[in-house]
Amino acid sequence: MERPVLPRTLILDYYDSYTNNLLCLFTQLYGDAEVLQKVVVIKADKYSWSEFQQQVLPNIDCVILSPGPGRPDNPSDIAFGLDLLRLHPIPILGVCLGHQAIGVAFGAQIINTPAITHGHVVLIKPAEPKIGLFDSPFWQTSGNQDEFEVVVYNSLTIDPATIPNELEVTARSVPTLDRPSTVQGVRHREYPIWGVQYHPESISSTRGSALLQSFLSEVNKYHSSPPSFPPLSSHIISSCAYRVSAASRSRPSTRPSSALPTPPVTPSPSRTPSRIGQRRSGLRLLEKRLGELGKGLRTQDVYESLVQKRRGSRKGKEKATGQVWLDGQTVRLPTRATTTSLANPEFLLTYCLASRKVTLHRSDLPPSHLILSEITFWDWFSAGSQALTAALGESSKEGWRGGWVGYFGYEMKAESLQGYKRPPRVDAQAAEEVDACWGWVDRLTERTDAGEWIVRGVLRHPSDPLNSDTDEDSEDISMIDWLRSHDVTFGVTSNEWDEYLQDVEMVLGSVSPASTIPATSFPPFRPNATGSDYRERIDACREAIRQGESYELTLTTKFSASSPNLNPYSLYLRLRTFNPAYYSTYLHFPSLTTPRGSGLSILSSSPERFLKIDKSRRVEMMPIKGTRARIKPGQCVDAQIGEELRTDHKERAENLMIVDLIRSDLLSCCTPSTVSVPKLIALESYGVHNLVTTVQGTLAENVGSVECVRRCFPPGSMTGAPKLRSVQMLDDFEAEKRRGIYSGCLGYISIDGVSDLSVVIRSIVAEGEQLSIGAGGAITWLSDRDKEWDEVLTKVGSVVGKLEGY
């Protein structure tokens, strides 16, 4: 059967974290180029009702009303959706919230669903005889069974007793012992309006593309089955929340694309560097493998001799701005090659949200400051990073080749998350926070999984022909221009490279035994919130979920300790053996000051990948949801605990909710057809048992690495879903307390765009003498308040052992 001709389709997005996944249903039927010419996702508050009628409706052929938080009978949640349904100028498909809106628009009432099971797979059975979209030939040929599996995410449902005569039920869920039947599909008897309560776009729903084909077939009939539909007009495409290009390639474009713009998040667009591409390469990557030299040495010994003593620095023995140990070898997995990287940043860039102040930190020089007046730090940093990438010759190797290392704190969501309008705190303490910190590294030493040492560097051309990355329309000076105005250079000279190489070879040839002894114990950590207080917040989360405001809320808290004679490095040496993890990391920035003390260190034992970008621009995210304590790894009881976790319906549902969220995040920056889930809800065991999923996609041509991180930030596993509404509610449930570095991401963004970032969990943050650990868990309607608190204690205990005062 020939597929329907693709009409101009507008998906009205109610700030749901699954809306973008509808694009995957389209790319199962049509090519990326055609989908991106004919299908657009626009936020529901982008237009007023009058603007939508005048500017949009005459130029589209159908509308899909997306899922979303809230209620369809609340005007602030549904915008002009009810007006659109009552006008019914073109065919409309409603999904979840959009489905409920169909009921409200024509007189039905909304009630709580009798059994709330977000993220669970349920059976659906179409009405008999089949009607509406389930009577389409496309549906009839998509499967032999009347019943089919789908994923549901709803707390609310249409009350079947109030459905008016003009609406007709097209499908219901199959009742079980613990779940009564509910309305899962409706249609209008006269108008071209259809709805489904379930989520056909979920990775675990079946027959989603058949449902879409049925709808598009009806759209074709409504418009008298034309041989083709025109592409969307440019003014509608430019209203898209995040736009990607149809093709992917090895490097992001350095030219803005008028056909496929990247509209602003806050308040200005991500700008690609101007006047780039008209010059020769100004930077080059160097590498030397050292073979058998130093293979038998401990990494700790090399770190102390090379990094702590700052061997090979450009200027000699001045105080280091930072020390970096990306310690990927505390855990070795057969499925993941791991490396260790050691480095001293040449300078640091920090950013404070409250003051919008960028600060340059260098050894033995006073800090320099810049206030961003127009663009966000994400914009500024992204444009500068792309300018550096564009200055490179071709790079064909994986891993960190030099470039940036650091973190984005959780509060950076204020500049990354679309629709987030809550202003940052502006008190004196907030004005001294370090919300982001990125250090520039142009020489590093790496250790491979096989133990070989590799020296890597960024070499600059003597004339340093880096062009400006300043947008002529911006009031803010660019990152490159500002740093050059302070005599900052990118890359080393040939002589500096030779000196560093000699120093590394000397260290590996005659390294001294490490002088630092791991700490004998962790300081006693105490919870900032009592167990009863945290349980009350869990109750508040569950009530919000019952009201339809969220599907899942990742509630967190902190544990604190103080250590007057703190040696953060010694403490890290204990941590890396006590709780080894794939993303173990030690970052030490002695020159930074926060409201809690002088000197900032991050001691991470995170097992969770946030986002990795490889040389082919493939993006991989690996969310963790689902945790159990281990009992003497290797014993039968421990294996049984892991298997119980893997098969637990509640834990699998928590993971699935974040998987669908992350698919949607990647669809904001990747070519739609490339987004896939090669591994769904797999068990991995480190200090604890975890459920881990792998989601992948390929970056679109017009999206760079920093912009990709921005579009996916903050990590969905630390927010819940839908992301925006969940974050807003968590701000309140957590009493406006900062999460800080915890819940953000850290790692490297290589100069060539290759990146690897972890989610900051299971990590100690040391600020002066003060230490903190954040921990939390995903709250769903099925959460047990006592078990959730126990899970928090398990997570913190896996990092620092026995706790006090809980």
PEPEHU-V857405 format. One record per residue. N is the residue number from 1. SS is DSSP state (a for helix, b for strand, c for the rest). PHI is phi in whole degrees, -180 to 180 (none if undefined). Layout:
BEGIN
n=N ss=SS phi=PHI
n=N ss=SS phi=PHI
END
This chain:
BEGIN
n=1 ss=c phi=none
n=2 ss=c phi=-74
n=3 ss=c phi=-69
n=4 ss=c phi=-66
n=5 ss=c phi=-67
n=6 ss=c phi=-76
n=7 ss=c phi=-85
n=8 ss=c phi=-73
n=9 ss=b phi=-117
n=10 ss=b phi=-109
n=11 ss=b phi=-98
n=12 ss=b phi=-87
n=13 ss=b phi=-97
n=14 ss=b phi=-93
n=15 ss=c phi=53
n=16 ss=c phi=-94
n=17 ss=c phi=-89
n=18 ss=c phi=-118
n=19 ss=a phi=-57
n=20 ss=a phi=-59
n=21 ss=a phi=-65
n=22 ss=a phi=-60
n=23 ss=a phi=-62
n=24 ss=a phi=-64
n=25 ss=a phi=-65
n=26 ss=a phi=-67
n=27 ss=a phi=-76
n=28 ss=c phi=-73
n=29 ss=c phi=-114
n=30 ss=c phi=-133
n=31 ss=c phi=-73
n=32 ss=a phi=-58
n=33 ss=a phi=-60
n=34 ss=a phi=-69
n=35 ss=a phi=-61
n=36 ss=a phi=-74
n=37 ss=a phi=-86
n=38 ss=a phi=-117
n=39 ss=b phi=-123
n=40 ss=b phi=-139
n=41 ss=b phi=-106
n=42 ss=b phi=-128
n=43 ss=b phi=-62
n=44 ss=c phi=-66
n=45 ss=c phi=-101
n=46 ss=c phi=-68
n=47 ss=c phi=-122
n=48 ss=c phi=-76
n=49 ss=a phi=-63
n=50 ss=a phi=-67
n=51 ss=a phi=-64
n=52 ss=a phi=-64
n=53 ss=a phi=-64
n=54 ss=a phi=-83
n=55 ss=a phi=-99
n=56 ss=a phi=-111
n=57 ss=a phi=-53
n=58 ss=a phi=-67
n=59 ss=a phi=-118
n=60 ss=c phi=-134
n=61 ss=c phi=-113
n=62 ss=b phi=-162
n=63 ss=b phi=-132
n=64 ss=b phi=-115
n=65 ss=b phi=-88
n=66 ss=b phi=-78
n=67 ss=b phi=-64
n=68 ss=b phi=172
n=69 ss=c phi=-79
n=70 ss=c phi=92
n=71 ss=c phi=-124
n=72 ss=c phi=-74
n=73 ss=c phi=-95
n=74 ss=c phi=-106
n=75 ss=a phi=-55
n=76 ss=a phi=-71
n=77 ss=a phi=-91
n=78 ss=a phi=-108
n=79 ss=c phi=55
n=80 ss=c phi=-95
n=81 ss=a phi=-58
n=82 ss=a phi=-68
n=83 ss=a phi=-62
n=84 ss=a phi=-64
n=85 ss=a phi=-66
n=86 ss=a phi=-71
n=87 ss=a phi=-79
n=88 ss=c phi=38
n=89 ss=c phi=-75
n=90 ss=c phi=-144
n=91 ss=b phi=-60
n=92 ss=b phi=-134
n=93 ss=b phi=-117
n=94 ss=b phi=-108
n=95 ss=b phi=-122
n=96 ss=c phi=59
n=97 ss=a phi=-58
n=98 ss=a phi=-64
n=99 ss=a phi=-65
n=100 ss=a phi=-63
n=101 ss=a phi=-63
n=102 ss=a phi=-60
n=103 ss=a phi=-61
n=104 ss=a phi=-64
n=105 ss=a phi=-60
n=106 ss=c phi=-115
n=107 ss=c phi=111
n=108 ss=c phi=-80
n=109 ss=c phi=-104
n=110 ss=b phi=-109
n=111 ss=b phi=-130
n=112 ss=b phi=-70
n=113 ss=c phi=-66
n=114 ss=c phi=-64
n=115 ss=c phi=-140
n=116 ss=c phi=-83
n=117 ss=c phi=-140
n=118 ss=c phi=-61
n=119 ss=c phi=79
n=120 ss=b phi=-94
n=121 ss=b phi=-91
n=122 ss=b phi=-126
n=123 ss=b phi=-93
n=124 ss=b phi=-119
n=125 ss=b phi=-130
n=126 ss=b phi=-64
n=127 ss=c phi=-63
n=128 ss=c phi=-119
n=129 ss=c phi=-68
n=130 ss=c phi=-66
n=131 ss=c phi=-137
n=132 ss=a phi=65
n=133 ss=a phi=-65
n=134 ss=a phi=-81
n=135 ss=a phi=-101
n=136 ss=c phi=-73
n=137 ss=a phi=-58
n=138 ss=a phi=-67
n=139 ss=a phi=-72
n=140 ss=a phi=-60
n=141 ss=c phi=-92
n=142 ss=c phi=-90
n=143 ss=c phi=-178
n=144 ss=c phi=-92
n=145 ss=c phi=-93
n=146 ss=c phi=-68
n=147 ss=b phi=-87
n=148 ss=b phi=-145
n=149 ss=b phi=-92
n=150 ss=b phi=-142
n=151 ss=b phi=-106
n=152 ss=b phi=-115
n=153 ss=c phi=-135
n=154 ss=c phi=-110
n=155 ss=c phi=-97
n=156 ss=b phi=-115
n=157 ss=b phi=-153
n=158 ss=b phi=-72
n=159 ss=c phi=-71
n=160 ss=a phi=-62
n=161 ss=a phi=-73
n=162 ss=a phi=-111
n=163 ss=c phi=-67
n=164 ss=c phi=-73
n=165 ss=c phi=-62
n=166 ss=c phi=-75
n=167 ss=b phi=-105
n=168 ss=b phi=-136
n=169 ss=b phi=-75
n=170 ss=b phi=-106
n=171 ss=b phi=-161
n=172 ss=b phi=-136
n=173 ss=b phi=-77
n=174 ss=c phi=-79
n=175 ss=c phi=-68
n=176 ss=c phi=-128
n=177 ss=c phi=-62
n=178 ss=c phi=-111
n=179 ss=c phi=-143
n=180 ss=c phi=-66
n=181 ss=c phi=-69
n=182 ss=c phi=-133
n=183 ss=b phi=-71
n=184 ss=b phi=-120
n=185 ss=b phi=-159
n=186 ss=b phi=-139
n=187 ss=b phi=-145
n=188 ss=b phi=-87
n=189 ss=c phi=-67
n=190 ss=c phi=-116
n=191 ss=c phi=-93
n=192 ss=c phi=-81
n=193 ss=b phi=-132
n=194 ss=b phi=-136
n=195 ss=b phi=-147
n=196 ss=b phi=-133
n=197 ss=c phi=-77
n=198 ss=c phi=-75
n=199 ss=b phi=-108
n=200 ss=c phi=-66
n=201 ss=c phi=-87
n=202 ss=c phi=-64
n=203 ss=c phi=-63
n=204 ss=c phi=-105
n=205 ss=c phi=-87
n=206 ss=c phi=-108
n=207 ss=c phi=62
n=208 ss=a phi=-68
n=209 ss=a phi=-67
n=210 ss=a phi=-66
n=211 ss=a phi=-63
n=212 ss=a phi=-63
n=213 ss=a phi=-61
n=214 ss=a phi=-62
n=215 ss=a phi=-66
n=216 ss=a phi=-65
n=217 ss=a phi=-64
n=218 ss=a phi=-67
n=219 ss=a phi=-63
n=220 ss=a phi=-59
n=221 ss=a phi=-61
n=222 ss=a phi=-60
n=223 ss=c phi=-96
n=224 ss=c phi=65
n=225 ss=c phi=49
n=226 ss=c phi=-69
n=227 ss=c phi=-67
n=228 ss=c phi=-161
n=229 ss=c phi=-112
n=230 ss=c phi=-71
n=231 ss=c phi=-70
n=232 ss=c phi=-66
n=233 ss=c phi=-72
n=234 ss=a phi=-64
n=235 ss=a phi=-71
n=236 ss=a phi=-78
n=237 ss=a phi=-60
n=238 ss=c phi=-69
n=239 ss=c phi=-87
n=240 ss=c phi=-63
n=241 ss=c phi=-61
n=242 ss=c phi=-135
n=243 ss=c phi=-114
n=244 ss=c phi=-120
n=245 ss=c phi=-85
n=246 ss=c phi=-76
n=247 ss=c phi=-108
n=248 ss=c phi=-120
n=249 ss=c phi=-149
n=250 ss=c phi=-71
n=251 ss=c phi=-129
n=252 ss=c phi=-68
n=253 ss=c phi=-65
n=254 ss=c phi=-102
n=255 ss=c phi=-120
n=256 ss=c phi=-61
n=257 ss=c phi=-109
n=258 ss=c phi=-70
n=259 ss=c phi=-74
n=260 ss=c phi=-131
n=261 ss=c phi=-73
n=262 ss=c phi=-112
n=263 ss=c phi=-66
n=264 ss=c phi=-72
n=265 ss=c phi=-101
n=266 ss=c phi=-154
n=267 ss=c phi=-88
n=268 ss=c phi=-121
n=269 ss=c phi=-74
n=270 ss=c phi=-71
n=271 ss=c phi=-101
n=272 ss=c phi=-84
n=273 ss=c phi=-62
n=274 ss=c phi=-92
n=275 ss=c phi=59
n=276 ss=c phi=-107
n=277 ss=c phi=100
n=278 ss=c phi=-104
n=279 ss=c phi=-132
n=280 ss=c phi=-77
n=281 ss=c phi=-66
n=282 ss=c phi=-100
n=283 ss=b phi=-131
n=284 ss=b phi=-140
n=285 ss=b phi=-93
n=286 ss=b phi=-117
n=287 ss=b phi=-156
n=288 ss=b phi=-138
n=289 ss=b phi=-88
n=290 ss=c phi=-104
n=291 ss=c phi=58
n=292 ss=c phi=-84
n=293 ss=c phi=-62
n=294 ss=c phi=74
n=295 ss=c phi=-62
n=296 ss=c phi=-86
n=297 ss=c phi=-79
n=298 ss=c phi=-78
n=299 ss=a phi=-61
n=300 ss=a phi=-59
n=301 ss=a phi=-64
n=302 ss=a phi=-67
n=303 ss=a phi=-58
n=304 ss=a phi=-68
n=305 ss=a phi=-77
n=306 ss=a phi=-97
n=307 ss=a phi=-91
n=308 ss=a phi=-65
n=309 ss=c phi=-91
n=310 ss=c phi=53
n=311 ss=c phi=-72
n=312 ss=c phi=80
n=313 ss=c phi=-69
n=314 ss=c phi=-62
n=315 ss=c phi=-113
n=316 ss=c phi=114
n=317 ss=c phi=-104
n=318 ss=c phi=-69
n=319 ss=c phi=-60
n=320 ss=c phi=-74
n=321 ss=c phi=-75
n=322 ss=c phi=-175
n=323 ss=b phi=-130
n=324 ss=b phi=-128
n=325 ss=b phi=-133
n=326 ss=b phi=-84
n=327 ss=b phi=-101
n=328 ss=c phi=-80
n=329 ss=c phi=-116
n=330 ss=c phi=-75
n=331 ss=c phi=-130
n=332 ss=c phi=-121
n=333 ss=b phi=-114
n=334 ss=c phi=-64
n=335 ss=c phi=-93
n=336 ss=b phi=-135
n=337 ss=c phi=-72
n=338 ss=c phi=-122
n=339 ss=c phi=-135
n=340 ss=b phi=-120
n=341 ss=b phi=-126
n=342 ss=b phi=-122
n=343 ss=b phi=-163
n=344 ss=c phi=-118
n=345 ss=c phi=-64
n=346 ss=c phi=-77
n=347 ss=b phi=-157
n=348 ss=b phi=-120
n=349 ss=b phi=-114
n=350 ss=b phi=-118
n=351 ss=b phi=-139
n=352 ss=b phi=-115
n=353 ss=c phi=-64
n=354 ss=c phi=-61
n=355 ss=c phi=-99
n=356 ss=c phi=58
n=357 ss=b phi=-104
n=358 ss=b phi=-96
n=359 ss=b phi=-126
n=360 ss=b phi=-99
n=361 ss=b phi=-114
n=362 ss=b phi=-135
n=363 ss=c phi=-65
n=364 ss=c phi=61
n=365 ss=b phi=-132
n=366 ss=b phi=-67
n=367 ss=b phi=-63
n=368 ss=b phi=-115
n=369 ss=b phi=-125
n=370 ss=b phi=-143
n=371 ss=b phi=-97
n=372 ss=c phi=-85
n=373 ss=c phi=-98
n=374 ss=c phi=-118
n=375 ss=c phi=-105
n=376 ss=c phi=-84
n=377 ss=a phi=-62
n=378 ss=a phi=-57
n=379 ss=a phi=-58
n=380 ss=a phi=-63
n=381 ss=a phi=-70
n=382 ss=a phi=-65
n=383 ss=a phi=-63
n=384 ss=a phi=-65
n=385 ss=a phi=-66
n=386 ss=a phi=-68
n=387 ss=a phi=-64
n=388 ss=a phi=-67
n=389 ss=a phi=-61
n=390 ss=a phi=-67
n=391 ss=c phi=-82
n=392 ss=b phi=-83
n=393 ss=c phi=-75
n=394 ss=c phi=-65
n=395 ss=c phi=-125
n=396 ss=c phi=-126
n=397 ss=c phi=-119
n=398 ss=c phi=-85
n=399 ss=c phi=88
n=400 ss=c phi=-82
n=401 ss=c phi=-103
n=402 ss=c phi=114
n=403 ss=b phi=130
n=404 ss=b phi=-103
n=405 ss=b phi=-141
n=406 ss=b phi=162
n=407 ss=b phi=-149
n=408 ss=b phi=-113
n=409 ss=c phi=-74
n=410 ss=a phi=-56
n=411 ss=a phi=-66
n=412 ss=a phi=-65
n=413 ss=a phi=-58
n=414 ss=a phi=-63
n=415 ss=a phi=-109
n=416 ss=a phi=-113
n=417 ss=c phi=-92
n=418 ss=c phi=-60
n=419 ss=c phi=87
n=420 ss=c phi=-79
n=421 ss=c phi=-116
n=422 ss=c phi=-71
n=423 ss=c phi=-70
n=424 ss=c phi=-68
n=425 ss=c phi=-61
n=426 ss=c phi=-124
n=427 ss=c phi=-76
n=428 ss=c phi=-61
n=429 ss=c phi=-67
n=430 ss=a phi=-61
n=431 ss=a phi=-71
n=432 ss=a phi=-112
n=433 ss=c phi=-73
n=434 ss=c phi=-109
n=435 ss=c phi=-82
n=436 ss=b phi=-148
n=437 ss=b phi=-147
n=438 ss=b phi=-135
n=439 ss=b phi=-102
n=440 ss=b phi=-92
n=441 ss=b phi=-124
n=442 ss=c phi=-114
n=443 ss=b phi=-146
n=444 ss=b phi=-151
n=445 ss=b phi=-122
n=446 ss=b phi=-115
n=447 ss=b phi=-118
n=448 ss=c phi=-80
n=449 ss=c phi=-63
n=450 ss=c phi=-85
n=451 ss=c phi=95
n=452 ss=c phi=-76
n=453 ss=b phi=-96
n=454 ss=b phi=-128
n=455 ss=b phi=-100
n=456 ss=b phi=-128
n=457 ss=b phi=-157
n=458 ss=b phi=-113
n=459 ss=b phi=-100
n=460 ss=b phi=-101
n=461 ss=c phi=-70
n=462 ss=c phi=-53
n=463 ss=c phi=-84
n=464 ss=c phi=47
n=465 ss=c phi=-85
n=466 ss=c phi=-71
n=467 ss=c phi=-84
n=468 ss=c phi=-67
n=469 ss=c phi=-112
n=470 ss=c phi=-77
n=471 ss=c phi=-82
n=472 ss=c phi=-63
n=473 ss=c phi=-88
n=474 ss=c phi=-92
n=475 ss=c phi=-82
n=476 ss=c phi=-96
n=477 ss=c phi=-69
n=478 ss=c phi=-73
n=479 ss=a phi=-60
n=480 ss=a phi=-62
n=481 ss=a phi=-64
n=482 ss=a phi=-65
n=483 ss=a phi=-66
n=484 ss=a phi=-66
n=485 ss=a phi=-66
n=486 ss=c phi=-106
n=487 ss=c phi=63
n=488 ss=c phi=-86
n=489 ss=c phi=-117
n=490 ss=c phi=-108
n=491 ss=c phi=92
n=492 ss=b phi=-107
n=493 ss=c phi=-82
n=494 ss=a phi=-60
n=495 ss=a phi=-65
n=496 ss=a phi=-64
n=497 ss=a phi=-63
n=498 ss=a phi=-62
n=499 ss=a phi=-64
n=500 ss=a phi=-64
n=501 ss=a phi=-60
n=502 ss=a phi=-64
n=503 ss=a phi=-63
n=504 ss=a phi=-63
n=505 ss=a phi=-63
n=506 ss=a phi=-67
n=507 ss=a phi=-62
n=508 ss=a phi=-68
n=509 ss=a phi=-84
n=510 ss=c phi=-150
n=511 ss=c phi=-69
n=512 ss=c phi=-89
n=513 ss=c phi=-60
n=514 ss=c phi=-61
n=515 ss=c phi=-98
n=516 ss=c phi=-91
n=517 ss=c phi=-98
n=518 ss=c phi=-56
n=519 ss=c phi=-56
n=520 ss=c phi=-78
n=521 ss=c phi=-160
n=522 ss=c phi=-91
n=523 ss=c phi=-60
n=524 ss=c phi=-71
n=525 ss=c phi=-96
n=526 ss=b phi=-124
n=527 ss=b phi=-71
n=528 ss=c phi=-72
n=529 ss=c phi=-117
n=530 ss=c phi=-73
n=531 ss=a phi=-59
n=532 ss=a phi=-68
n=533 ss=a phi=-65
n=534 ss=a phi=-64
n=535 ss=a phi=-64
n=536 ss=a phi=-65
n=537 ss=a phi=-67
n=538 ss=a phi=-61
n=539 ss=a phi=-61
n=540 ss=a phi=-65
n=541 ss=a phi=-63
n=542 ss=a phi=-63
n=543 ss=a phi=-67
n=544 ss=a phi=-62
n=545 ss=a phi=-65
n=546 ss=a phi=-60
n=547 ss=c phi=-81
n=548 ss=c phi=88
n=549 ss=c phi=-80
n=550 ss=c phi=-157
n=551 ss=c phi=-98
n=552 ss=b phi=-159
n=553 ss=b phi=-126
n=554 ss=b phi=-88
n=555 ss=b phi=-84
n=556 ss=b phi=-133
n=557 ss=b phi=-151
n=558 ss=b phi=-127
n=559 ss=b phi=-123
n=560 ss=b phi=-128
n=561 ss=b phi=-151
n=562 ss=b phi=-133
n=563 ss=c phi=-146
n=564 ss=c phi=-58
n=565 ss=c phi=-113
n=566 ss=c phi=-65
n=567 ss=c phi=-115
n=568 ss=a phi=-62
n=569 ss=a phi=-68
n=570 ss=a phi=-60
n=571 ss=a phi=-66
n=572 ss=a phi=-66
n=573 ss=a phi=-60
n=574 ss=a phi=-71
n=575 ss=a phi=-61
n=576 ss=a phi=-67
n=577 ss=a phi=-98
n=578 ss=a phi=-73
n=579 ss=c phi=-139
n=580 ss=c phi=-62
n=581 ss=c phi=-151
n=582 ss=c phi=-62
n=583 ss=b phi=-110
n=584 ss=b phi=-57
n=585 ss=b phi=-151
n=586 ss=b phi=-125
n=587 ss=b phi=-117
n=588 ss=b phi=-130
n=589 ss=b phi=-122
n=590 ss=b phi=-68
n=591 ss=b phi=-85
n=592 ss=b phi=-87
n=593 ss=b phi=-126
n=594 ss=b phi=-120
n=595 ss=c phi=-60
n=596 ss=c phi=-103
n=597 ss=b phi=155
n=598 ss=b phi=-97
n=599 ss=b phi=93
n=600 ss=b phi=-127
n=601 ss=b phi=-133
n=602 ss=b phi=-120
n=603 ss=b phi=-114
n=604 ss=b phi=-109
n=605 ss=b phi=-127
n=606 ss=b phi=-73
n=607 ss=c phi=-94
n=608 ss=c phi=-109
n=609 ss=b phi=-76
n=610 ss=b phi=-86
n=611 ss=b phi=-159
n=612 ss=b phi=-126
n=613 ss=b phi=-122
n=614 ss=c phi=-96
n=615 ss=c phi=-65
n=616 ss=c phi=-89
n=617 ss=c phi=70
n=618 ss=b phi=-79
n=619 ss=b phi=-102
n=620 ss=b phi=-131
n=621 ss=b phi=-124
n=622 ss=b phi=-134
n=623 ss=c phi=-71
n=624 ss=b phi=-111
n=625 ss=b phi=-146
n=626 ss=b phi=113
n=627 ss=b phi=-140
n=628 ss=b phi=-139
n=629 ss=b phi=-70
n=630 ss=c phi=-100
n=631 ss=c phi=-125
n=632 ss=c phi=44
n=633 ss=c phi=-46
n=634 ss=c phi=105
n=635 ss=c phi=-83
n=636 ss=a phi=-61
n=637 ss=a phi=-63
n=638 ss=a phi=-64
n=639 ss=a phi=-63
n=640 ss=a phi=-66
n=641 ss=a phi=-62
n=642 ss=a phi=-61
n=643 ss=a phi=-68
n=644 ss=a phi=-63
n=645 ss=a phi=-63
n=646 ss=a phi=-61
n=647 ss=a phi=-101
n=648 ss=c phi=-71
n=649 ss=a phi=-63
n=650 ss=a phi=-65
n=651 ss=a phi=-66
n=652 ss=a phi=-66
n=653 ss=a phi=-65
n=654 ss=a phi=-59
n=655 ss=a phi=-66
n=656 ss=a phi=-62
n=657 ss=a phi=-60
n=658 ss=a phi=-75
n=659 ss=a phi=-60
n=660 ss=a phi=-64
n=661 ss=a phi=-63
n=662 ss=a phi=-70
n=663 ss=a phi=-56
n=664 ss=a phi=-65
n=665 ss=a phi=-59
n=666 ss=a phi=-66
n=667 ss=a phi=-69
n=668 ss=c phi=-80
n=669 ss=c phi=-137
n=670 ss=b phi=-114
n=671 ss=c phi=-62
n=672 ss=a phi=-53
n=673 ss=a phi=-69
n=674 ss=a phi=-87
n=675 ss=c phi=-77
n=676 ss=b phi=-147
n=677 ss=b phi=-127
n=678 ss=b phi=-71
n=679 ss=b phi=-139
n=680 ss=b phi=-113
n=681 ss=b phi=53
n=682 ss=b phi=-104
n=683 ss=b phi=-87
n=684 ss=b phi=-129
n=685 ss=b phi=-126
n=686 ss=c phi=-120
n=687 ss=c phi=-66
n=688 ss=b phi=-135
n=689 ss=b phi=-84
n=690 ss=b phi=-135
n=691 ss=b phi=-100
n=692 ss=b phi=-128
n=693 ss=b phi=-122
n=694 ss=b phi=-112
n=695 ss=b phi=-123
n=696 ss=b phi=-132
n=697 ss=b phi=-165
n=698 ss=b phi=-115
n=699 ss=b phi=-57
n=700 ss=c phi=-70
n=701 ss=c phi=-59
n=702 ss=c phi=-95
n=703 ss=c phi=-123
n=704 ss=c phi=-89
n=705 ss=a phi=-66
n=706 ss=a phi=-65
n=707 ss=a phi=-63
n=708 ss=a phi=-61
n=709 ss=a phi=-60
n=710 ss=a phi=-60
n=711 ss=a phi=-68
n=712 ss=a phi=-102
n=713 ss=c phi=-97
n=714 ss=c phi=-79
n=715 ss=c phi=-55
n=716 ss=a phi=-62
n=717 ss=a phi=-67
n=718 ss=a phi=-105
n=719 ss=c phi=-118
n=720 ss=b phi=98
n=721 ss=b phi=-142
n=722 ss=c phi=-64
n=723 ss=a phi=-62
n=724 ss=a phi=-61
n=725 ss=a phi=-62
n=726 ss=a phi=-64
n=727 ss=a phi=-61
n=728 ss=a phi=-62
n=729 ss=a phi=-71
n=730 ss=a phi=-64
n=731 ss=a phi=-54
n=732 ss=a phi=-76
n=733 ss=a phi=-63
n=734 ss=c phi=-96
n=735 ss=c phi=57
n=736 ss=c phi=59
n=737 ss=c phi=-81
n=738 ss=c phi=-67
n=739 ss=c phi=-84
n=740 ss=c phi=71
n=741 ss=c phi=-67
n=742 ss=c phi=-57
n=743 ss=c phi=80
n=744 ss=c phi=-89
n=745 ss=b phi=-139
n=746 ss=b phi=-144
n=747 ss=b phi=149
n=748 ss=b phi=-122
n=749 ss=b phi=-124
n=750 ss=b phi=-66
n=751 ss=c phi=-59
n=752 ss=c phi=-90
n=753 ss=c phi=97
n=754 ss=c phi=-62
n=755 ss=b phi=-143
n=756 ss=b phi=-151
n=757 ss=b phi=-129
n=758 ss=b phi=-104
n=759 ss=b phi=-84
n=760 ss=c phi=-80
n=761 ss=c phi=-131
n=762 ss=c phi=48
n=763 ss=b phi=-134
n=764 ss=b phi=-99
n=765 ss=b phi=-110
n=766 ss=b phi=-109
n=767 ss=b phi=-127
n=768 ss=c phi=63
n=769 ss=c phi=-93
n=770 ss=b phi=-96
n=771 ss=b phi=-124
n=772 ss=b phi=-146
n=773 ss=b phi=-133
n=774 ss=b phi=-95
n=775 ss=b phi=-157
n=776 ss=b phi=-174
n=777 ss=b phi=-167
n=778 ss=b phi=-80
n=779 ss=b phi=-99
n=780 ss=c phi=-123
n=781 ss=c phi=-61
n=782 ss=c phi=-87
n=783 ss=c phi=-66
n=784 ss=c phi=-101
n=785 ss=a phi=-59
n=786 ss=a phi=-72
n=787 ss=a phi=-67
n=788 ss=a phi=-66
n=789 ss=a phi=-66
n=790 ss=a phi=-62
n=791 ss=a phi=-65
n=792 ss=a phi=-61
n=793 ss=a phi=-64
n=794 ss=a phi=-62
n=795 ss=a phi=-64
n=796 ss=a phi=-70
n=797 ss=a phi=-62
n=798 ss=a phi=-69
n=799 ss=a phi=-93
n=800 ss=a phi=-126
n=801 ss=c phi=79
n=802 ss=c phi=-64
n=803 ss=c phi=-105
n=804 ss=b phi=-123
n=805 ss=c phi=70
n=806 ss=c phi=-111
END
